[in-house]
């Protein structure tokens, strides 16, 4: 996990000390003496994280945080501020400006390293989602839009339910979100898969933190809560306990004396982070669907159809139950386009696609191969049933009136259908070994040959490839 860390500090001995500490943990370290120098260097090296003191010669940490968050290149770069100022209000001001965390001097080596690991873990997770989202945008698919205005769901966990309720009343003054308060012993039982929390606040008991740490481990692993950021609150300043909480999956750790507004701010950040990742994933799923969907008809396209057809053929071979493959082609489609225009052609393609999809069962594959050709694959379908289905489709299309844009009268069209069966022994020409069946391209080629025969015999008809159904 070690990455690139930029240290900005005007005191050379501080920079050297940090560099030695981080290099020992295998981090790549760069140094700058001022905020402006650091920003210039950061744009060149793209650090995974920036460390700085509360004040620099040309800018304080709050100013640096605001500058980073406004930068389109560096806006997501984590910033840790190291300070000797224990004032909660000062700490809150730096966090509100955009700092990710404030570490207090004297620094605990374990806590520093745990905090770096935690921030880098979250950053890499988000970068992976953004990379996938960027790939779909490069393909011309929709960009992600994320809204954070609606209230989130926050689970507050303390040693007892009464303590959690008091915590809830404090946070409710500065959070618009739906807060649920529970005791540690009831936390996992109260988690509802259909109402998963967006963020979790976990107060570790001062005298027995082990129960809270055990719960933290469960929350990080449970499918309902593992995407929710957990903010751990400590009753006393215990750096090594804080480090352990971070390594067990906590997103943030608050020490004693932290304001309730700081907890609210950190919880809201975790809500936003979770929603951002969820939006990226939704966008990616939508992009994947778009990549395998024909935009005109809403059917699957050839990219999806060929691997699916291969799986259906393999299943037919494995079970010995045939799969019927049909290629459906609209007759005289070029004439329709030339006579009525491409908008009319698109309307016919779209309507035909909907008719074919509605006529087939849920287990059938229906796809547009391109142009005016459609593919239908019916699992567990022998020659008799395939012939009935194909003739039924021919009659259905021929009996449909197609409305055309800009035309006052609807028209009728017909289709020709070529059919092949995946388990047709004639397709092997006697040369294949047992279990060696043709792939999807070969199956489609046989259905295509049958289609050409249907066209040659006068269109608006069904033709089988080689093997004929039983009389």
C-alpha positions as CSV (number, residue, x, y, z in Angstrom):
1,X,0.0,0.0,0.0
2,X,2.8,2.6,0.6
3,X,2.5,5.5,-1.8
4,X,3.8,8.9,-2.5
5,X,3.7,11.4,0.4
6,X,4.5,15.2,0.1
7,X,5.8,16.9,3.2
8,X,5.4,20.6,3.3
9,X,7.2,22.3,6.2
10,X,9.4,25.4,6.4
11,X,11.5,23.8,9.2
12,X,14.1,21.5,7.6
13,X,14.6,19.3,10.6
14,X,10.8,18.5,10.6
15,X,10.9,17.6,7.0
16,X,14.0,15.3,7.5
17,X,12.4,13.7,10.6
18,X,9.2,12.9,8.7
19,X,11.1,11.7,5.6
20,X,13.1,9.2,7.8
21,X,9.9,7.9,9.5
22,X,8.0,7.5,6.2
23,X,10.9,6.1,4.2
24,X,11.3,3.4,6.8
25,X,7.8,2.4,6.0
26,X,8.6,2.3,2.3
27,X,6.8,5.5,1.3
28,X,8.1,7.6,-1.5
29,X,8.7,11.1,0.1
30,X,9.0,14.5,-1.5
31,X,9.6,17.8,0.3
32,X,8.7,21.4,0.0
33,X,9.3,24.4,2.3
34,X,6.3,26.6,1.4
35,X,2.7,26.1,0.4
36,X,3.2,27.6,-3.1
37,X,6.2,25.4,-3.6
38,X,4.3,22.4,-2.4
39,X,1.3,23.0,-4.6
40,X,3.6,23.3,-7.7
41,X,5.4,20.1,-6.8
42,X,2.1,18.4,-6.0
43,X,0.7,19.1,-9.5
44,X,3.8,17.6,-11.0
45,X,4.1,14.4,-8.8
46,X,0.4,13.8,-7.9
47,X,1.0,12.7,-4.3
48,X,-1.3,10.2,-2.6
49,X,-1.2,12.3,0.6
50,X,0.1,15.7,1.9
51,X,1.4,16.4,5.4
52,X,1.8,19.9,6.6
53,X,2.0,22.0,9.9
54,X,-0.8,24.3,11.0
55,X,1.1,27.4,9.7
56,X,3.5,27.9,6.7
57,X,5.3,31.1,5.8
58,X,2.9,31.9,2.9
59,X,-0.3,30.2,4.0
60,X,-1.9,28.5,6.9
61,X,-3.2,24.9,6.8
62,X,-6.8,26.0,6.4
63,X,-5.9,28.1,3.4
64,X,-3.9,25.2,1.9
65,X,-6.9,22.9,2.4
66,X,-9.2,25.3,0.6
67,X,-6.7,25.7,-2.2
68,X,-6.4,22.0,-2.6
69,X,-10.2,21.4,-2.6
70,X,-10.7,24.0,-5.3
71,X,-8.0,22.5,-7.5
72,X,-9.3,20.2,-10.3
73,X,-6.2,18.1,-10.2
74,X,-5.5,17.9,-6.5
75,X,-9.0,18.3,-5.2
76,X,-9.2,14.7,-3.8
77,X,-5.7,14.6,-2.3
78,X,-5.9,13.8,1.4
79,X,-4.3,16.4,3.7
80,X,-3.1,15.7,7.3
81,X,-2.3,18.7,9.5
82,X,0.2,18.2,12.3
83,X,-0.1,20.7,15.1
84,X,0.6,21.3,18.8
85,X,-2.6,23.3,19.2
86,X,-5.1,21.2,21.1
87,X,-8.0,23.7,20.8
88,X,-11.1,21.9,19.5
89,X,-12.4,25.0,17.7
90,X,-9.1,25.5,15.8
91,X,-9.2,21.8,14.9
92,X,-12.8,22.1,13.6
93,X,-11.9,25.2,11.5
94,X,-9.2,23.3,9.7
95,X,-11.4,20.3,9.1
96,X,-14.2,22.6,7.8
97,X,-11.7,24.1,5.4
98,X,-11.1,20.7,3.9
99,X,-8.3,19.0,5.9
100,X,-8.8,15.3,6.3
101,X,-7.3,14.9,9.8
102,X,-5.4,16.8,12.4
103,X,-2.7,14.9,14.3
104,X,-1.5,16.3,17.6
105,X,2.1,16.6,18.8
106,X,3.9,14.8,20.1
107,X,3.2,12.3,17.4
108,X,2.7,8.6,18.0
109,X,4.6,6.6,15.4
110,X,1.9,3.9,15.3
111,X,-0.9,6.4,15.0
112,X,0.8,8.3,12.2
113,X,1.3,5.1,10.1
114,X,-2.2,3.8,10.8
115,X,-3.7,7.1,9.7
116,X,-1.7,7.1,6.5
117,X,-2.7,3.5,5.8
118,X,-6.4,4.4,6.4
119,X,-6.5,7.4,4.2
120,X,-4.6,5.7,1.4
121,X,-6.9,2.7,1.6
122,X,-10.0,5.0,1.2
123,X,-8.3,7.0,-1.6
124,X,-7.4,3.9,-3.6
125,X,-10.9,2.6,-3.2
126,X,-12.4,5.8,-4.6
127,X,-9.7,6.0,-7.4
128,X,-10.7,2.5,-8.5
129,X,-14.3,3.5,-8.8
130,X,-13.4,6.7,-10.6
131,X,-11.2,4.8,-13.0
132,X,-14.1,2.6,-14.0
133,X,-16.3,5.6,-14.3
134,X,-13.7,7.4,-16.5
135,X,-13.5,4.4,-18.8
136,X,-17.3,4.5,-19.5
137,X,-17.1,8.3,-20.1
138,X,-14.3,7.7,-22.6
139,X,-16.8,5.4,-24.4
140,X,-19.2,8.3,-24.6
141,X,-21.5,7.0,-21.8
142,X,-23.3,9.2,-19.3
143,X,-21.3,11.0,-16.7
144,X,-22.0,10.5,-13.0
145,X,-24.1,13.1,-11.2
146,X,-24.2,12.8,-7.4
147,X,-26.6,14.6,-5.0
148,X,-25.9,14.9,-1.3
149,X,-28.9,17.0,-0.2
150,X,-31.1,14.2,1.1
151,X,-30.7,13.2,4.7
152,X,-28.6,10.1,5.4
153,X,-29.0,7.2,7.8
154,X,-26.6,7.2,10.7
155,X,-26.2,4.5,13.4
156,X,-24.8,5.7,16.7
157,X,-23.4,3.0,19.0
158,X,-22.2,3.4,22.5
159,X,-21.7,1.2,25.6
160,X,-25.4,1.4,26.5
161,X,-28.4,2.6,24.6
162,X,-28.9,5.5,27.1
163,X,-25.4,6.8,26.4
164,X,-26.1,6.5,22.7
165,X,-29.4,8.5,23.1
166,X,-27.6,11.3,24.8
167,X,-25.0,11.4,22.0
168,X,-27.9,11.4,19.5
169,X,-29.5,14.5,21.1
170,X,-26.2,16.4,20.9
171,X,-25.6,15.5,17.2
172,X,-29.2,16.1,16.2
173,X,-28.6,19.8,16.7
174,X,-26.1,19.9,13.8
175,X,-27.1,17.0,11.6
176,X,-30.2,16.8,9.3
177,X,-29.8,13.0,9.1
178,X,-31.9,10.2,10.6
179,X,-30.0,9.1,13.7
180,X,-30.5,5.7,15.4
181,X,-29.0,5.1,18.8
182,X,-28.2,1.6,20.1
183,X,-26.0,-0.1,22.7
184,X,-23.0,-2.2,21.6
185,X,-24.6,-5.5,22.5
186,X,-27.6,-4.8,20.3
187,X,-25.8,-3.1,17.4
188,X,-25.6,-6.1,15.0
189,X,-29.2,-7.2,15.7
190,X,-30.5,-3.7,14.9
191,X,-28.9,-3.6,11.5
192,X,-31.5,-3.9,8.7
193,X,-30.4,-5.0,5.3
194,X,-33.1,-2.9,3.7
195,X,-32.2,0.2,5.7
196,X,-28.4,0.0,5.8
197,X,-26.6,2.9,7.5
198,X,-24.6,5.4,5.4
199,X,-22.3,6.1,8.3
200,X,-21.7,4.8,11.8
201,X,-20.5,6.5,15.0
202,X,-19.0,4.2,17.5
203,X,-18.0,5.3,21.0
204,X,-15.5,2.9,22.5
205,X,-16.1,2.3,26.2
206,X,-13.3,3.8,28.3
207,X,-12.8,0.9,30.6
208,X,-13.4,-2.0,28.2
209,X,-12.7,-0.9,24.6
210,X,-12.3,-4.6,23.4
211,X,-16.1,-5.0,22.9
212,X,-16.1,-1.9,20.7
213,X,-13.1,-3.1,18.7
214,X,-14.7,-6.5,18.1
215,X,-17.9,-4.8,16.9
216,X,-15.8,-2.6,14.6
217,X,-14.3,-5.7,13.0
218,X,-17.8,-7.1,12.5
219,X,-19.1,-3.9,11.0
220,X,-16.2,-3.8,8.5
221,X,-16.9,-7.4,7.4
222,X,-20.7,-7.4,7.4
223,X,-22.2,-7.0,3.9
224,X,-24.8,-4.5,5.1
225,X,-22.3,-2.2,6.9
226,X,-19.0,-2.7,5.2
227,X,-19.6,0.3,2.9
228,X,-20.5,2.6,5.7
229,X,-17.7,4.7,7.1
230,X,-17.2,4.2,10.9
231,X,-16.1,7.1,13.0
232,X,-14.7,5.9,16.3
233,X,-14.9,8.2,19.4
234,X,-12.4,7.7,22.3
235,X,-13.2,8.8,25.8
236,X,-9.5,9.4,26.5
237,X,-6.5,10.2,24.4
238,X,-5.0,6.7,23.6
239,X,-2.9,6.9,20.4
240,X,-2.2,3.2,20.1
241,X,-5.9,2.3,20.6
242,X,-6.7,4.9,17.9
243,X,-4.2,3.2,15.6
244,X,-5.7,-0.2,16.2
245,X,-9.2,1.1,15.5
246,X,-7.9,2.6,12.2
247,X,-6.3,-0.7,11.2
248,X,-9.5,-2.6,12.0
249,X,-11.4,-0.5,9.5
250,X,-12.4,2.8,11.2
251,X,-12.5,5.7,8.7
252,X,-11.7,8.3,11.4
253,X,-10.9,8.4,15.1
254,X,-11.8,11.3,17.4
255,X,-10.0,11.8,20.7
256,X,-11.3,13.2,23.9
257,X,-12.4,16.8,23.9
258,X,-13.7,16.8,20.3
259,X,-16.7,18.9,19.6
260,X,-20.0,17.3,18.6
261,X,-19.8,19.5,15.5
262,X,-16.6,17.7,14.5
263,X,-18.3,14.3,14.8
264,X,-21.2,15.6,12.8
265,X,-18.8,16.9,10.1
266,X,-16.9,13.7,9.9
267,X,-20.1,11.6,9.7
268,X,-21.5,13.8,6.9
269,X,-18.2,13.3,5.0
270,X,-18.6,9.6,5.3
271,X,-22.2,9.8,4.1
272,X,-21.0,11.8,1.1
273,X,-18.2,9.4,0.4
274,X,-20.5,6.4,0.4
275,X,-23.0,8.1,-1.9
276,X,-20.3,9.2,-4.2
277,X,-19.0,5.6,-4.5
278,X,-22.6,4.2,-4.9
279,X,-23.2,6.7,-7.7
280,X,-20.0,5.7,-9.4
281,X,-21.1,2.1,-9.2
282,X,-24.6,2.8,-10.5
283,X,-23.1,4.8,-13.3
284,X,-20.8,1.9,-14.2
285,X,-23.6,-0.6,-14.1
286,X,-25.6,1.6,-16.4
287,X,-22.6,2.0,-18.7
288,X,-22.2,-1.8,-18.9
289,X,-25.9,-2.2,-19.7
290,X,-25.6,0.5,-22.4
291,X,-22.5,-1.2,-23.9
292,X,-24.5,-4.4,-24.5
293,X,-27.9,-2.8,-25.4
294,X,-29.1,-1.7,-28.8
295,X,-30.3,1.9,-28.2
296,X,-32.9,1.8,-30.9
297,X,-34.8,-1.3,-29.9
298,X,-33.7,-1.7,-26.3
299,X,-32.8,-5.3,-27.1
300,X,-29.4,-6.8,-26.4
301,X,-26.8,-6.2,-29.1
302,X,-24.4,-8.6,-30.8
303,X,-21.7,-8.0,-28.2
304,X,-23.9,-9.5,-25.6
305,X,-25.6,-12.0,-27.8
306,X,-22.6,-14.0,-29.0
307,X,-21.2,-15.0,-25.6
308,X,-24.7,-15.7,-24.3
309,X,-25.4,-17.9,-27.4
310,X,-22.2,-19.8,-26.7
311,X,-23.3,-20.5,-23.1
312,X,-26.7,-21.6,-24.3
313,X,-25.1,-24.0,-26.8
314,X,-22.8,-25.4,-24.1
315,X,-25.7,-26.0,-21.8
316,X,-27.6,-27.7,-24.6
317,X,-24.6,-30.0,-25.3
318,X,-24.2,-30.7,-21.6
319,X,-27.9,-31.6,-20.9
320,X,-28.7,-33.0,-24.3
321,X,-31.7,-30.7,-24.6
322,X,-31.7,-28.8,-27.9
323,X,-31.5,-25.0,-28.4
324,X,-33.2,-23.4,-31.4
325,X,-31.5,-20.4,-33.0
326,X,-33.4,-18.1,-35.3
327,X,-32.2,-15.3,-37.5
328,X,-35.2,-12.9,-38.2
329,X,-34.8,-10.5,-41.1
330,X,-37.3,-7.8,-42.2
331,X,-38.3,-8.3,-45.8
332,X,-37.7,-5.4,-48.3
333,X,-36.4,-3.2,-45.5
334,X,-34.3,-1.1,-47.9
335,X,-37.4,-0.3,-50.0
336,X,-39.2,0.9,-46.8
337,X,-36.2,3.1,-46.0
338,X,-36.0,4.5,-49.5
339,X,-39.8,5.1,-49.8
340,X,-40.6,6.5,-46.3
341,X,-37.2,7.7,-45.0
342,X,-34.9,6.5,-42.3
343,X,-37.1,7.7,-39.4
344,X,-39.8,5.3,-40.7
345,X,-37.2,2.5,-40.9
346,X,-36.1,3.2,-37.3
347,X,-39.8,3.1,-36.2
348,X,-40.2,-0.3,-37.8
349,X,-37.0,-1.7,-36.3
350,X,-38.0,-0.4,-32.8
351,X,-41.6,-1.8,-33.1
352,X,-40.4,-5.1,-34.5
353,X,-37.9,-5.5,-31.6
354,X,-40.7,-4.9,-29.0
355,X,-42.9,-7.4,-30.7
356,X,-40.2,-10.1,-30.8
357,X,-39.3,-9.6,-27.2
358,X,-42.9,-9.6,-26.0
359,X,-43.6,-12.8,-27.9
360,X,-40.7,-14.8,-26.4
361,X,-40.4,-16.3,-23.0
362,X,-38.1,-14.8,-20.3
363,X,-35.5,-17.5,-20.8
364,X,-35.2,-16.7,-24.6
365,X,-32.4,-14.6,-25.9
366,X,-33.7,-11.8,-28.2
367,X,-31.1,-9.5,-29.7
368,X,-30.6,-7.2,-32.6
369,X,-27.6,-8.4,-34.7
370,X,-27.4,-5.2,-36.8
371,X,-29.3,-3.6,-39.6
372,X,-32.7,-5.3,-40.0
373,X,-31.5,-8.7,-38.6
374,X,-32.6,-10.0,-35.2
375,X,-31.4,-13.1,-33.3
376,X,-33.6,-15.4,-31.1
377,X,-32.3,-18.3,-29.2
378,X,-34.8,-20.6,-27.4
379,X,-33.3,-23.1,-24.8
380,X,-34.7,-26.6,-24.4
381,X,-36.5,-26.3,-27.8
382,X,-36.6,-29.1,-30.3
383,X,-37.6,-28.8,-34.0
384,X,-41.4,-29.1,-33.6
385,X,-41.6,-26.3,-31.0
386,X,-39.1,-24.2,-32.9
387,X,-41.1,-24.5,-36.1
388,X,-44.3,-23.5,-34.3
389,X,-42.6,-20.5,-32.7
390,X,-41.1,-19.3,-35.9
391,X,-44.3,-19.5,-37.9
392,X,-46.2,-17.8,-35.1
393,X,-43.7,-14.9,-35.3
394,X,-44.1,-14.6,-39.1
395,X,-47.9,-14.4,-38.7
396,X,-47.6,-12.0,-35.8
397,X,-45.5,-9.5,-37.7
398,X,-47.5,-9.9,-40.9
399,X,-50.7,-9.1,-39.0
400,X,-49.4,-6.0,-37.4
401,X,-50.0,-2.5,-38.7
402,X,-46.9,-0.3,-38.4
403,X,-47.5,3.5,-37.9
404,X,-44.8,5.6,-39.5
405,X,-43.8,9.1,-38.5
406,X,-45.2,11.7,-40.9
407,X,-47.5,9.2,-42.6
408,X,-51.3,9.2,-42.3
409,X,-51.7,5.5,-43.1
410,X,-49.9,2.5,-41.4
411,X,-48.2,-0.1,-43.4
412,X,-47.6,-3.9,-43.1
413,X,-44.3,-5.7,-43.3
414,X,-43.2,-9.3,-43.3
415,X,-40.2,-11.2,-42.0
416,X,-38.2,-14.2,-43.1
417,X,-36.8,-16.6,-40.5
418,X,-33.9,-19.1,-40.7
419,X,-33.7,-21.7,-38.0
420,X,-30.8,-23.9,-36.8
421,X,-30.6,-26.4,-33.9
422,X,-27.5,-26.5,-31.7
423,X,-27.6,-30.3,-31.4
424,X,-28.2,-31.0,-35.1
425,X,-25.9,-34.0,-35.9
426,X,-25.8,-33.0,-39.5
427,X,-23.9,-29.9,-38.6
428,X,-20.9,-32.0,-37.8
429,X,-20.8,-33.6,-41.2
430,X,-19.9,-36.8,-39.4
431,X,-16.4,-35.6,-38.5
432,X,-16.8,-34.2,-35.0
433,X,-16.0,-36.1,-31.8
434,X,-18.6,-36.7,-29.2
435,X,-19.2,-33.5,-27.2
436,X,-17.5,-31.4,-29.9
437,X,-20.3,-29.0,-30.8
438,X,-20.1,-26.0,-33.1
439,X,-19.6,-22.6,-31.5
440,X,-21.9,-19.6,-31.7
441,X,-20.5,-18.3,-35.0
442,X,-21.0,-21.7,-36.7
443,X,-24.5,-22.0,-35.3
444,X,-25.4,-18.5,-36.4
445,X,-23.9,-19.2,-39.8
446,X,-26.2,-22.2,-40.2
447,X,-29.2,-20.1,-39.2
448,X,-28.1,-17.4,-41.7
449,X,-27.9,-20.0,-44.5
450,X,-31.5,-21.1,-43.7
451,X,-32.5,-17.4,-43.8
452,X,-31.0,-17.0,-47.3
453,X,-33.0,-20.0,-48.4
454,X,-36.2,-18.4,-47.0
455,X,-35.5,-15.3,-48.9
456,X,-34.8,-17.3,-52.1
457,X,-38.1,-19.2,-51.7
458,X,-40.1,-16.0,-51.7
459,X,-39.8,-14.4,-48.2
460,X,-42.4,-14.3,-45.4
461,X,-41.5,-17.8,-44.5
462,X,-39.5,-20.1,-42.2
463,X,-36.7,-22.3,-43.4
464,X,-34.7,-24.9,-41.3
465,X,-31.0,-25.6,-41.8
466,X,-30.5,-29.2,-42.9
467,X,-32.5,-31.2,-40.3
468,X,-36.3,-30.8,-40.8
469,X,-38.8,-31.1,-37.9
470,X,-40.8,-34.3,-37.6
471,X,-43.9,-34.4,-39.7
